[in-house]
Amino acid sequence: MRNLLPTLFLVGAAVMLPGAAPAEGRVFELRTYTAADGKLGELSARFRDHTTRIFKKHNMEVVGYWIPQDGDKAKNTFVYMLAFPSRAAADKSWADFQADPEWKKVAAETEANGKLVLKIDRLFLDATPYSPLK
């Protein structure tokens, strides 16, 4: 066991490479939504007409919105990226956004005929030192 400790330490250190720990600085959040059948247009319209404005109110910087070009994902997938000063700022912005009465009203109105989103995948990202976008 004593002989394994240096090896375990080195393996642990290798896992903690730069960028592996939660970011202290600017972070990006990549979100992929799978829309309910036939609802991609309505989901896109909600972002265009309401969500982007509410994001700004809660200090959520939109990097971009995308819809895939190919295959089935072109019919039901909405992708976007946000930027935040830190992971803590992201957590606070999301909590404030979800509690926002205007957002609650928009969500209820736009989902009156059924849910727009079936699944949400999210991934927080740290820019590499050589990334042009930081």
C-alpha positions, 0 to 999 in steps of 0.5 A: 500500500505504501508503494501505491501512494506516490502512484495514486498521488501522481494519478490524482495530480494528472486528473487535476490538469489546468482547466479540469477544476471548476473555473475561477474566471469566465466560463461557458455553458453549452446547452442542447435542447431536444424539442418535442415533436413539431415544437422546434419552431415554437422553441426558437421563437420563444428564445427570439421573442422572450428568453434572450431579453430575460437572459440579459436582465439576469446578466446571462451573455448569449454567445450564440444560438444554433440549429443543426443542419443534418439528420433528425437533429435538424428537426428537433435540436436547439443548441446555444451557448452562454458566457458568465464571469464565473461558475458562481455567477452562472448559478446565481443567474440561473436561479434568478432567471428561473424565479423571474415572474416574467419568465414563469409567465412566458413559459406557461404561455408558450407551453399552454399546448404542451411542453416545448422541451423534452430533454436538456443537456448542459456542459460547463466549459473553460476556455483553453489558454490558446482559445480565441474566445475567452 
